[in-house]
């Protein structure tokens, strides 16, 4: 049984990590967050120690590490804190499992790789869409096909967010690194996983609430649109559901709206089995979002614009 510490216990994604720790037969022994709204711990790991000051948490974990095993630190903190919290976990002498995005830039990946080498510990990234059966099946199909032309793909992800979002760290691009990074990084990783290396990256529109662009991979031409604005929802969805997620390949919808619930547990089990995804696996999507954040917007050409883009460019 592995013993875990968790950083960022009050966030949206932390309960999935706590559940994954429990469901894989392991133990959460201590957790930290500046907020104390962590009653979820009672139903998953009631024996866990909890701290609202990082120094007290780290001192406790360091002392604990000297007395009995502390194996893994799970990082679920806001995006801009990942780098420092990953480093803290590795230098504590633990492996680290971190949520997306791992870090905002390839340079930071290089620095973390050096810390891995110095400490002899491993950093793992949660890239859960790689474990989704529908995505695995699509990848197998693409790899086994003999085609002379690239697949035509449209990715649309609209997840409505209220006014709270822009007041939170997620609405601050210095902390979330922008909407394309915060809600898009897993999809960019999935596209690379399925369609191969990225060959071209163009940004057509970038705003604090939405972004759109074009990605060309070895085996696909991808028009993408991401948004947290409910006004962007298709008429067929408005008033019925707050989220619209669609991926079409050559005009055919890829259904993967189900099967998300247990992907963190599947990811944890793969990591514990030594089959998880590390720094180099995450590099491709980190490079993708790093470019998108700094790219100069360009007008779409040759049918490369997403259909929703026409509303934004009127």
TITORDO-826445 format. One line per field, with one value per residue: x, y, z of N, C-alpha, C in turn; residue number from 1; residue in three letters; chain. Coordinates in steps of 0.001 Angstrom, whole numbers. Example, Ala and Ser with C-alpha at 12.3 -4.5 7.8 and 13.67 -1.06 7.14 Angstrom:
BEGIN
n.X <- (13190:12850)
n.Y <- (-5690:-2250)
n.Z <- (7800:7080)
ca.X <- (12300:13670)
ca.Y <- (-4500:-1060)
ca.Z <- (7800:7140)
c.X <- (13200:12900)
c.Y <- (-3300:30)
c.Z <- (7800:7870)
lofi <- (1:2)
tigu <- (ALA:SER)
bapa <- (A:A)
//
This chain:
BEGIN
n.X <- (846:612:1526:111:447:-1398:-1694:-3623:-6341:-8941:-9905:-11685:-10977:-9720:-11249:-11488:-8908:-8532:-10449:-9349:-6968:-7995:-9524:-7616:-6509:-4852:-3484:-4376:-2517:-1944:-2952:-3204:-4446:-5176:-7734:-10387:-12527:-13045:-14586:-15101:-13072:-13801:-15438:-13779:-11056:-10900:-9023:-6911:-4404:-4669:-3835:-3718:-1680:1174:3801:3556:2325:4377:6492:5357:5054:7735:8842:7278:8134:10671:10122:8338:7145:6465:5144:4126:3292:406:-551:-2827:-3247:-3818:-3019:-713:824:1796:4468:6183:5079:5367:8178:8639:7482:9074:11591:11077:11457:9702:7715:5731:2408:693:-1895:-3335:-2619:691:2979:3464:5367:7893:10515:10261:9573:12037:13549:12252:12816:15539:15375:14101:16223:18156:16944:16140:13535:10177:8061:4697:2087:-1401:-3032:-5734:-7485:-6147:-6645:-9256:-11674:-12985:-11303:-8934:-9761:-10249:-7658:-6360:-7718:-6931:-4153:-4072:-5130:-4844:-4216:-4399:-4974:-5243:-7149:-10150:-10930:-13044:-13052:-14934:-15521:-17447:-17922:-19922:-19420:-20008:-20185:-18427:-16175:-14344:-13523:-12099:-8977:-8874:-9809:-7797:-5249:-2569:-2422:-3963:-3135:-4698:-7675:-7392:-5284:-6202:-8698:-8237:-5919:-5894:-7329:-5691:-3545:-4803:-5358:-2779:-2000:-3705:-3414:-754:2429:2579:2368:1679:509:-1942:-3433:-6599:-8388:-8407:-9340:-10381:-12514:-12819:-11418:-9978:-8751:-6362:-4955:-2492:-1750:272:-1561:-3992:-6156:-7122:-9758:-10440:-12376:-12844:-14588:-15893:-18230:-21660:-23304:-22271:-23141:-24703:-27975:-29529:-28780:-28834:-30224:-30763:-28483:-25361:-22994:-21211:-19773:-17901:-16465:-15689:-14786:-13935:-16557:-18038:-19397:-17557:-18260:-17737:-18667:-19461:-18028:-16067:-15939:-14348:-11746:-9564:-8962:-8229:-5980:-4313:-3922:-2486:-139:797:1367:3593:3206:2512:2219:4824:7152:8161:6062:4149:5217:4557:1890:2278:4072:2354:257:1813:2716:235:-595:1062:952:481:-2625:-4168:-5859:-8225:-7528:-8014:-10138:-9638:-10782:-12797:-16311:-17817:-16388:-17091:-19105:-17696:-16044:-17472)
n.Y <- (-1195:2184:5356:8534:12103:15142:18057:20890:20433:21431:22012:21727:19377:17749:15802:13644:12692:11939:9906:8158:7445:6030:4018:2550:1154:2462:4952:8136:10292:12883:16282:19430:22768:26198:26888:25785:24199:21267:19015:16719:14953:13486:11420:9908:9752:9867:9781:11320:13809:17407:20591:24180:25853:26006:25654:24317:21978:20949:20639:18707:16584:16166:15358:13092:11545:10834:9016:6988:5372:7725:7998:9194:12373:14092:16576:19068:21719:25248:26136:27837:27260:24735:24130:24895:23347:20745:20565:20789:18405:16428:16993:16392:13779:12122:10468:12217:13017:14898:17195:18413:21640:20383:22151:25567:25923:24637:25056:24958:22288:21141:21969:20581:18007:17928:18096:15682:13978:14698:13974:11368:10626:10298:12144:12270:12806:13547:12423:11837:11330:9681:7232:6714:4636:5071:6924:5481:3476:5025:5923:3487:2823:4906:4456:2012:2375:2805:5583:8214:10802:13322:13083:14944:17027:18295:20005:20873:22514:23641:24940:26125:28885:30717:34109:33998:32740:34466:35955:34248:32360:31044:32743:34541:35156:35095:33195:30957:30669:31165:30516:28576:27008:26221:24836:23456:21873:19069:18159:18894:17228:14780:14917:14847:12319:10660:11449:11929:13688:17254:19557:22072:25134:27401:30361:31668:33212:34786:35235:36274:34661:32739:30825:30064:28070:26465:23291:21222:17913:14920:13094:14438:17271:19845:21776:23908:24941:26592:27451:29329:30598:30801:31759:30802:28232:25743:26135:23881:22950:24956:26073:23524:21930:22702:22306:21603:19235:18144:16066:15595:13365:13337:14056:12337:11838:11425:9628:10315:11175:9788:7741:9150:9267:7458:7795:9003:7196:5008:6161:6527:3842:2906:4435:3479:944:1366:2315:4860:8329:10493:13296:13665:12662:14588:16779:17510:18582:20694:22299:22959:24555:26584:27878:28734:30627:32797:33385:35348:36460:35150:35438:32977:30567:28742:27035:26489:27528:27205:26394:27895:30166:32165:33719:35244:36869:38704)
n.Z <- (0:-902:443:502:38:-404:-2319:-2570:-1765:-1675:-4149:-7353:-8717:-6892:-5322:-7144:-7264:-4595:-4444:-6329:-5048:-2860:-4154:-5468:-3474:-1652:670:1864:3700:4525:3822:2067:1832:1183:1667:3813:3159:2988:3480:2063:2527:4749:3852:2339:3225:6219:8269:7540:8038:8043:6668:6574:6116:4180:5066:7529:6661:5003:6796:8445:6607:5941:8384:8796:6661:7479:9450:8635:5606:3011:43:-2389:-3744:-4541:-6785:-6967:-7160:-8113:-11525:-11844:-9667:-9912:-10754:-8574:-6528:-7504:-7564:-4803:-3886:-5183:-4079:-1513:-1555:-2792:-5330:-7786:-8681:-10974:-11863:-15001:-16560:-16800:-16541:-17702:-19772:-22068:-21130:-18352:-18104:-18756:-16550:-14508:-15285:-14686:-11910:-11374:-12077:-10194:-7782:-8122:-8316:-9733:-11961:-12736:-15090:-15240:-17847:-18790:-20957:-22676:-21702:-22220:-23603:-26075:-27304:-27445:-29212:-31502:-32046:-32603:-34932:-36671:-36802:-38073:-40553:-44092:-45747:-48176:-47784:-45229:-42165:-41656:-39094:-36521:-33546:-30829:-27874:-25383:-22329:-20043:-17894:-14929:-13553:-11456:-12334:-13661:-11557:-10079:-9685:-12081:-14014:-14321:-16435:-15758:-13880:-14632:-17189:-19361:-21385:-23415:-22525:-19965:-20277:-22561:-22776:-22342:-24541:-26672:-26109:-26484:-29248:-30338:-29374:-30840:-33568:-34202:-34688:-34281:-36924:-37789:-36426:-35849:-34712:-34707:-33270:-30124:-26833:-23529:-22830:-24807:-27573:-30779:-33497:-35711:-36173:-37510:-37925:-38311:-39319:-39546:-40129:-38148:-36982:-34373:-31512:-28500:-25516:-22711:-22605:-22333:-24326:-26657:-26954:-28983:-30503:-30148:-27714:-25796:-22746:-21965:-21442:-19828:-21073:-24064:-26022:-28676:-31119:-34384:-36955:-40181:-40656:-39082:-35890:-32919:-30217:-26955:-24559:-22364:-19744:-18366:-15622:-14062:-14931:-13664:-11650:-13236:-14424:-12185:-11447:-13629:-13353:-10884:-11687:-13141:-15689:-16397:-17596:-18274:-18062:-20750:-22235:-21772:-23002:-25663:-25644:-23883:-25321:-27386:-26189:-25140:-27431:-28503:-26622:-27091:-29753:-32728:-33876:-36793:-39933:-40968:-43543:-46616:-45857:-43180:-40924:-37988:-37963:-36047:-35837:-37609:-36445:-34642:-36078:-37476)
ca.X <- (0:1345:1037:36:131:-2114:-1636:-4760:-7433:-10266:-10235:-12704:-10495:-9104:-11982:-11197:-7620:-8766:-11159:-8407:-6063:-8729:-9978:-6458:-6067:-3790:-3897:-4051:-2130:-1992:-3408:-3022:-5079:-5377:-9147:-10683:-13771:-12568:-15361:-15077:-12075:-14451:-16022:-12758:-9860:-11146:-7865:-5861:-4105:-4966:-3183:-4031:-421:2059:4992:3195:2118:5653:7239:4729:5394:9177:9022:6644:8993:11807:9666:7669:7083:5560:5590:3688:2574:-518:-644:-4109:-3317:-3982:-2005:528:1574:2238:5923:6788:4588:6030:9542:8587:7215:10243:12682:10679:11847:8506:7211:4673:1358:176:-2976:-3008:-1422:1825:3573:3099:6380:8897:11672:9958:9696:13460:13994:11703:13583:16773:15029:13925:17544:18838:16283:15870:12093:9477:6896:3669:1020:-2712:-3486:-6736:-8159:-5404:-7177:-10663:-11756:-13355:-10115:-8016:-10287:-10010:-6214:-6070:-8263:-6077:-2850:-4202:-5670:-3973:-4885:-3577:-5325:-5390:-8504:-10685:-11419:-13539:-13137:-15705:-15751:-18018:-18300:-20401:-18945:-20662:-19348:-17408:-14980:-13391:-13038:-11250:-7671:-9040:-10047:-6590:-4326:-1260:-2513:-4511:-2465:-5671:-8718:-6923:-4483:-6931:-9705:-7916:-4663:-6144:-7771:-4506:-2806:-5553:-5170:-1430:-2029:-4434:-3081:678:3151:2023:3153:1309:-310:-2385:-4493:-7487:-9102:-8020:-10051:-10382:-13608:-12876:-10295:-10193:-7575:-6169:-3795:-2298:-940:699:-2693:-5262:-6319:-8059:-10318:-10859:-13060:-13029:-15280:-16595:-19354:-22899:-23897:-21706:-23772:-25637:-29378:-30071:-28310:-29116:-31333:-30898:-27229:-24390:-21751:-21294:-18486:-18061:-15334:-16067:-13682:-14483:-18002:-18665:-19228:-16895:-18983:-16919:-19204:-19544:-16795:-15078:-15998:-13299:-10475:-8470:-8593:-7484:-4678:-3529:-3520:-1416:1072:1257:1888:4761:2827:1936:2771:5744:7490:8273:4720:3408:5915:3892:756:2813:4574:1200:-414:2784:2672:-1087:-678:1882:855:-249:-3816:-4140:-7144:-8265:-7381:-8130:-11089:-9058:-11500:-13901:-17600:-18274:-15543:-17730:-19866:-16789:-15299:-18383)
ca.Y <- (0:3431:6440:9749:13456:15833:19525:21453:19521:22055:22327:20949:18074:16978:14586:12541:12143:11245:8671:7269:6913:5025:2904:1718:455:3207:5758:9559:10507:14311:17120:20871:23773:27444:26883:24665:23543:19971:17974:15504:14045:12612:10249:9165:9503:10637:9756:12171:15114:18488:21852:25340:26573:25099:25355:23285:20752:20429:20164:17454:15561:15892:14562:11794:10829:10303:7995:5897:5702:8648:7580:9989:13634:14440:18031:19494:23152:26061:25900:28601:26731:23366:23997:24939:22228:19541:20594:20505:16976:15653:17204:15696:12383:11386:10628:13225:12932:16261:17481:19239:21422:20108:23484:26327:26083:23574:25344:24442:20835:20827:22150:19479:16811:17988:17774:14229:13339:14966:13309:9966:10402:10458:13011:11715:13734:12948:12614:10776:10979:8572:5988:6591:3565:5602:7564:4385:2837:5936:5884:2217:2907:5807:3821:824:2744:3211:6736:9149:12144:13466:13174:16282:16944:19497:19887:21956:22299:24814:24590:27405:29298:31924:35281:33651:32209:35527:36469:33219:32243:30522:33862:35368:34459:34938:32038:29801:30698:31404:29513:27470:26131:25697:23832:22816:21133:17632:17876:18955:15994:13696:15015:14336:10888:9962:11816:12050:14924:18516:20142:23483:25645:28746:30884:32575:34093:34559:36138:35706:33696:31759:30819:29190:27990:25331:22444:20177:16807:13981:12373:15156:18724:20045:23089:23816:26075:26396:28604:29226:31523:30069:32251:30042:26918:25591:26291:22577:22635:26064:25878:22096:21473:23793:21924:20980:18643:17438:15817:14876:12929:13142:14249:11388:12193:10465:9708:10000:11950:8898:7039:10034:9226:6676:7889:9307:5937:4249:6819:6198:2441:2792:4995:2545:-222:1780:2543:6196:9277:11392:14608:13695:12443:15848:17879:17926:19476:21911:23117:23446:25664:27670:28620:29358:31800:33919:33525:36463:35949:35217:35129:31602:30403:27390:26228:26087:28137:26470:27000:28863:31345:33212:34601:36108:37727:39577)
ca.Z <- (0:-990:1292:-304:499:-1481:-2292:-3300:-1404:-1752:-5532:-8075:-9187:-5803:-4934:-8060:-6834:-3327:-4778:-7011:-4022:-2096:-4991:-5840:-2276:-997:1819:1945:5097:4851:2716:2293:995:1928:2043:4702:2729:2519:4140:1247:3100:5722:3208:1589:4041:7449:9156:6984:8628:7098:7015:5736:5924:3458:5862:8513:5882:4518:7965:8868:5621:6054:9600:8539:5714:8223:10399:7939:4180:2328:-1283:-3544:-3535:-5622:-6905:-7547:-6892:-9320:-12558:-11697:-8529:-10183:-10835:-7243:-5725:-8026:-7051:-3367:-3722:-5595:-3129:-295:-1738:-3230:-6683:-7841:-9697:-11113:-12803:-16161:-17367:-15927:-16385:-18901:-20820:-22225:-20286:-17019:-18202:-18706:-15173:-13722:-15651:-13906:-10523:-11366:-12116:-8927:-6657:-8417:-8236:-11004:-12088:-13617:-15461:-15506:-19234:-18677:-22213:-23297:-21142:-22597:-24584:-27387:-27857:-27782:-30429:-32618:-32333:-33262:-36287:-37448:-37003:-38925:-41864:-45191:-46341:-48932:-47325:-43783:-41642:-41391:-37717:-35845:-32097:-30223:-26445:-24726:-20958:-19513:-16582:-14433:-13307:-10463:-12999:-13947:-10276:-9492:-10325:-13434:-14913:-14377:-17342:-15114:-12986:-15365:-18494:-20414:-21581:-24261:-21673:-18818:-20639:-23830:-22844:-22475:-25903:-27527:-25879:-27128:-30700:-30602:-29084:-31903:-34948:-34437:-34397:-34756:-38009:-37997:-35327:-36194:-33837:-35439:-32342:-28735:-25944:-22181:-22700:-25903:-28507:-31930:-34344:-36623:-35888:-38508:-37434:-39345:-39890:-39433:-40159:-37039:-36688:-32971:-30873:-27068:-24941:-21428:-22782:-22600:-25568:-27771:-27046:-30111:-30125:-29748:-26363:-24887:-21824:-21626:-20866:-19773:-21747:-25387:-26375:-29940:-32008:-35597:-37812:-41525:-40584:-38151:-34487:-32030:-28952:-25785:-23445:-21212:-19403:-17770:-14165:-13414:-15647:-12741:-11011:-14256:-14561:-10994:-11490:-14634:-12750:-9856:-12404:-13904:-17080:-16491:-18563:-17602:-18605:-22210:-22782:-21655:-23682:-26903:-25386:-23268:-26428:-28155:-25500:-25005:-28695:-28647:-25731:-27560:-31212:-33337:-34557:-38252:-40557:-41499:-44980:-47180:-45106:-41901:-39814:-37376:-38333:-35046:-35921:-38412:-35569:-33898:-36997:-38239)
c.X <- (882:682:1203:-97:-526:-2059:-2766:-6033:-8820:-10706:-11250:-12239:-9983:-9905:-11735:-9861:-7781:-9454:-10210:-7425:-6752:-9050:-8835:-5827:-4947:-4348:-3448:-3757:-2100:-2339:-3265:-3886:-5230:-6826:-9452:-12001:-13449:-13291:-15409:-14098:-12732:-14986:-14992:-11534:-9970:-9955:-6756:-5668:-4319:-4371:-3622:-2810:594:3275:4711:2977:3455:6506:6696:5139:6867:9469:8469:7533:10183:11417:9070:7469:6053:5982:5319:2989:1706:-724:-1918:-4320:-3549:-2768:-663:1382:2148:3754:6552:6336:5166:7455:9582:8381:8411:11370:12342:11089:10688:8356:6055:3711:712:-929:-2458:-3224:-225:2526:3267:4112:7328:10130:11463:9987:11160:13991:13480:12424:14909:16515:14763:15276:18273:18261:16087:14402:11438:8297:5954:2584:-286:-3136:-4603:-7429:-7427:-5894:-8643:-10793:-12114:-12159:-9082:-8459:-10057:-8532:-5837:-6543:-7367:-4739:-2916:-4694:-4558:-4679:-3893:-3849:-5482:-6871:-8878:-11407:-11933:-13677:-13856:-15932:-16196:-18499:-18650:-19868:-19626:-19672:-18235:-16079:-13924:-12847:-12106:-9888:-7792:-9263:-8875:-5556:-2921:-1232:-3031:-3806:-3456:-6578:-8238:-6084:-5353:-7955:-9331:-6767:-4872:-6565:-6600:-3654:-3484:-5350:-3792:-1380:-2646:-3808:-1598:1245:2470:2949:2874:343:-653:-3510:-5300:-8165:-8671:-8614:-10072:-11463:-13577:-11641:-10603:-8935:-7541:-4874:-3690:-1291:-529:-490:-4017:-5093:-7431:-8454:-10888:-11473:-13300:-13689:-15826:-17840:-20614:-23561:-23380:-22335:-24687:-27082:-29992:-29741:-28717:-30350:-31522:-29657:-26235:-23116:-22040:-19896:-18666:-16722:-15860:-14812:-14281:-16016:-18731:-18343:-18547:-17535:-18057:-17374:-19353:-18165:-15721:-14910:-14783:-11925:-9307:-8009:-7796:-6084:-3766:-3040:-2400:-96:1656:1836:3127:4483:2196:2647:3591:6010:7504:6930:3915:3997:5136:2754:1203:3359:3418:561:529:2784:1354:-1180:25:1730:88:-1439:-3695:-5510:-7124:-8191:-7653:-9033:-10594:-9798:-12624:-15220:-18090:-17514:-16220:-18533:-18953:-16100:-16176:-18042)
c.Y <- (1246:4484:7764:11005:14173:17334:20070:20685:20110:22376:21384:19531:17188:15740:13396:11881:11378:9902:7672:6649:5793:3803:2024:1044:1131:4179:7207:9881:11980:15120:18585:21662:25040:27578:25643:23962:22180:18825:16669:14484:13054:11330:9388:8808:10265:10702:10704:13438:16196:19793:22950:26241:25611:24711:24251:21934:20130:19907:18824:16321:15183:15020:13157:10922:10189:9102:6766:6309:6791:8579:8579:11258:13898:15951:18397:20993:23925:25955:26580:28118:25339:23217:23954:23760:20887:19455:20239:19013:16112:15781:16674:14229:11506:11477:11617:12899:14305:16340:18269:20717:21246:21417:24247:26322:24889:23799:24801:22915:20412:20936:21020:18170:16766:17626:16281:13525:13500:14138:11814:9612:10733:11410:12409:12751:12965:13349:11602:10415:9861:7214:5767:5599:4069:6256:6508:3700:3700:5919:4604:2237:3754:5142:2664:1135:3055:4343:7578:10589:12158:13511:14645:16229:18303:19187:21110:21619:23615:24375:25875:27672:30611:33043:35007:33308:33293:36173:35479:33206:31771:31625:34798:34654:34299:33676:30776:29593:30741:30226:28333:26487:25448:24627:23048:21842:19630:17263:17935:17707:14824:13712:14500:12818:10102:10195:12090:13432:16147:19130:21628:23914:27103:29150:31911:33588:33752:35651:35493:34646:32583:31874:29840:29173:26726:24612:21390:19158:15909:13363:13124:16655:19040:21512:23026:25113:25724:27635:28289:30114:30748:30525:31505:28666:26854:25696:24985:22221:23699:25788:24442:21563:22632:23521:21277:20522:17832:17281:15035:14553:12558:13169:13333:11773:11060:10620:9323:10809:11107:8302:7902:9805:8573:6833:8272:8036:5063:4834:6482:4751:2224:3316:4025:1264:109:2076:3921:7061:10339:12675:14616:13420:13738:16970:18405:18904:20754:22842:23732:24647:26842:28522:29379:30630:33013:34193:34785:35888:36156:34851:33709:31588:28955:26473:25774:26649:27247:27153:28056:30180:32485:34190:35635:37129:38645:41033)
c.Z <- (0:-92:545:553:-683:-1258:-3160:-3053:-1580:-3176:-6146:-8358:-8068:-5395:-5856:-7705:-5522:-3563:-5439:-6015:-3253:-2943:-5494:-4621:-1528:37:1662:3407:5492:3606:3106:1328:1831:2368:2874:4364:2125:3225:3380:1816:4058:5101:2493:2424:5352:8395:8706:7810:7576:7612:6053:5543:5304:4297:6882:7822:5496:5670:8446:7925:5712:7271:9416:7656:6426:9097:9727:6486:3846:875:-2394:-3073:-4760:-5625:-7669:-7348:-8193:-10248:-12285:-10527:-8788:-10115:-9447:-6392:-6210:-7478:-5565:-3123:-4081:-4573:-1743:-347:-2147:-4736:-6641:-8971:-9778:-12151:-14003:-15819:-16442:-15545:-17682:-20030:-20891:-21350:-18878:-17003:-18092:-17275:-14286:-14035:-14897:-12444:-10372:-11273:-10788:-7784:-6870:-8338:-9564:-10881:-13121:-13865:-15689:-16921:-19475:-19979:-22952:-22796:-21508:-23749:-25978:-28075:-28263:-29078:-31654:-33010:-33067:-34713:-37187:-37772:-37998:-40332:-42858:-45935:-47122:-48507:-45813:-43387:-41442:-40044:-37256:-34359:-31553:-28756:-25822:-23349:-20222:-18114:-16189:-14155:-12303:-11124:-13184:-12674:-9584:-10183:-11766:-14456:-15056:-15243:-16777:-14252:-13693:-16693:-19650:-20693:-22422:-23458:-20631:-19182:-21899:-23827:-22995:-23889:-26883:-27347:-26575:-28640:-31105:-30430:-30234:-33271:-35206:-34165:-35012:-35799:-38217:-36917:-35634:-35254:-34620:-34531:-30922:-27861:-24570:-21982:-23745:-26790:-29633:-32776:-35178:-36245:-36981:-37981:-38605:-40071:-39813:-39595:-39168:-36907:-35271:-32459:-29411:-26475:-23560:-21436:-23175:-23894:-26793:-27931:-28263:-29626:-29635:-28302:-25349:-24036:-21378:-20921:-20858:-20567:-23098:-25774:-27649:-30647:-33198:-36392:-39156:-41496:-39627:-36712:-33725:-30652:-27800:-24573:-22192:-20922:-18792:-16268:-13532:-14050:-14739:-12028:-11978:-14424:-13385:-11041:-12489:-14073:-11726:-10469:-13230:-15359:-17280:-17519:-17832:-18359:-20126:-22883:-22774:-22500:-24889:-26630:-24678:-24341:-27219:-27483:-25289:-26271:-28828:-27812:-26314:-29057:-31616:-34097:-36065:-38803:-41113:-43013:-45366:-46365:-43747:-40700:-39295:-37741:-37343:-35139:-36669:-37569:-34887:-34785:-37823:-38008)
lofi <- (1:2:3:4:5:6:7:8:9:10:11:12:13:14:15:16:17:18:19:20:21:22:23:24:25:26:27:28:29:30:31:32:33:34:35:36:37:38:39:40:41:42:43:44:45:46:47:48:49:50:51:52:53:54:55:56:57:58:59:60:61:62:63:64:65:66:67:68:69:70:71:72:73:74:75:76:77:78:79:80:81:82:83:84:85:86:87:88:89:90:91:92:93:94:95:96:97:98:99:100:101:102:103:104:105:106:107:108:109:110:111:112:113:114:115:116:117:118:119:120:121:122:123:124:125:126:127:128:129:130:131:132:133:134:135:136:137:138:139:140:141:142:143:144:145:146:147:148:149:150:151:152:153:154:155:156:157:158:159:160:161:162:163:164:165:166:167:168:169:170:171:172:173:174:175:176:177:178:179:180:181:182:183:184:185:186:187:188:189:190:191:192:193:194:195:196:197:198:199:200:201:202:203:204:205:206:207:208:209:210:211:212:213:214:215:216:217:218:219:220:221:222:223:224:225:226:227:228:229:230:231:232:233:234:235:236:237:238:239:240:241:242:243:244:245:246:247:248:249:250:251:252:253:254:255:256:257:258:259:260:261:262:263:264:265:266:267:268:269:270:271:272:273:274:275:276:277:278:279:280:281:282:283:284:285:286:287:288:289:290:291:292:293:294:295:296:297:298:299:300:301:302:303:304:305:306:307:308:309:310:311:312:313:314)
tigu <- (UNK:UNK:UNK:UNK:UNK:UNK:UNK:UNK:UNK:UNK:UNK:UNK:UNK:UNK:UNK:UNK:UNK:UNK:UNK:UNK:UNK:UNK:UNK:UNK:UNK:UNK:UNK:UNK:UNK:UNK:UNK:UNK:UNK:UNK:UNK:UNK:UNK:UNK:UNK:UNK:UNK:UNK:UNK:UNK:UNK:UNK:UNK:UNK:UNK:UNK:UNK:UNK:UNK:UNK:UNK:UNK:UNK:UNK:UNK:UNK:UNK:UNK:UNK:UNK:UNK:UNK:UNK:UNK:UNK:UNK:UNK:UNK:UNK:UNK:UNK:UNK:UNK:UNK:UNK:UNK:UNK:UNK:UNK:UNK:UNK:UNK:UNK:UNK:UNK:UNK:UNK:UNK:UNK:UNK:UNK:UNK:UNK:UNK:UNK:UNK:UNK:UNK:UNK:UNK:UNK:UNK:UNK:UNK:UNK:UNK:UNK:UNK:UNK:UNK:UNK:UNK:UNK:UNK:UNK:UNK:UNK:UNK:UNK:UNK:UNK:UNK:UNK:UNK:UNK:UNK:UNK:UNK:UNK:UNK:UNK:UNK:UNK:UNK:UNK:UNK:UNK:UNK:UNK:UNK:UNK:UNK:UNK:UNK:UNK:UNK:UNK:UNK:UNK:UNK:UNK:UNK:UNK:UNK:UNK:UNK:UNK:UNK:UNK:UNK:UNK:UNK:UNK:UNK:UNK:UNK:UNK:UNK:UNK:UNK:UNK:UNK:UNK:UNK:UNK:UNK:UNK:UNK:UNK:UNK:UNK:UNK:UNK:UNK:UNK:UNK:UNK:UNK:UNK:UNK:UNK:UNK:UNK:UNK:UNK:UNK:UNK:UNK:UNK:UNK:UNK:UNK:UNK:UNK:UNK:UNK:UNK:UNK:UNK:UNK:UNK:UNK:UNK:UNK:UNK:UNK:UNK:UNK:UNK:UNK:UNK:UNK:UNK:UNK:UNK:UNK:UNK:UNK:UNK:UNK:UNK:UNK:UNK:UNK:UNK:UNK:UNK:UNK:UNK:UNK:UNK:UNK:UNK:UNK:UNK:UNK:UNK:UNK:UNK:UNK:UNK:UNK:UNK:UNK:UNK:UNK:UNK:UNK:UNK:UNK:UNK:UNK:UNK:UNK:UNK:UNK:UNK:UNK:UNK:UNK:UNK:UNK:UNK:UNK:UNK:UNK:UNK:UNK:UNK:UNK:UNK:UNK:UNK:UNK:UNK:UNK:UNK:UNK:UNK:UNK:UNK:UNK:UNK:UNK:UNK:UNK:UNK:UNK:UNK:UNK:UNK:UNK:UNK:UNK:UNK:UNK:UNK:UNK:UNK:UNK)
bapa <- (A:A:A:A:A:A:A:A:A:A:A:A:A:A:A:A:A:A:A:A:A:A:A:A:A:A:A:A:A:A:A:A:A:A:A:A:A:A:A:A:A:A:A:A:A:A:A:A:A:A:A:A:A:A:A:A:A:A:A:A:A:A:A:A:A:A:A:A:A:A:A:A:A:A:A:A:A:A:A:A:A:A:A:A:A:A:A:A:A:A:A:A:A:A:A:A:A:A:A:A:A:A:A:A:A:A:A:A:A:A:A:A:A:A:A:A:A:A:A:A:A:A:A:A:A:A:A:A:A:A:A:A:A:A:A:A:A:A:A:A:A:A:A:A:A:A:A:A:A:A:A:A:A:A:A:A:A:A:A:A:A:A:A:A:A:A:A:A:A:A:A:A:A:A:A:A:A:A:A:A:A:A:A:A:A:A:A:A:A:A:A:A:A:A:A:A:A:A:A:A:A:A:A:A:A:A:A:A:A:A:A:A:A:A:A:A:A:A:A:A:A:A:A:A:A:A:A:A:A:A:A:A:A:A:A:A:A:A:A:A:A:A:A:A:A:A:A:A:A:A:A:A:A:A:A:A:A:A:A:A:A:A:A:A:A:A:A:A:A:A:A:A:A:A:A:A:A:A:A:A:A:A:A:A:A:A:A:A:A:A:A:A:A:A:A:A:A:A:A:A:A:A:A:A:A:A:A:A:A:A:A:A:A:A)
//
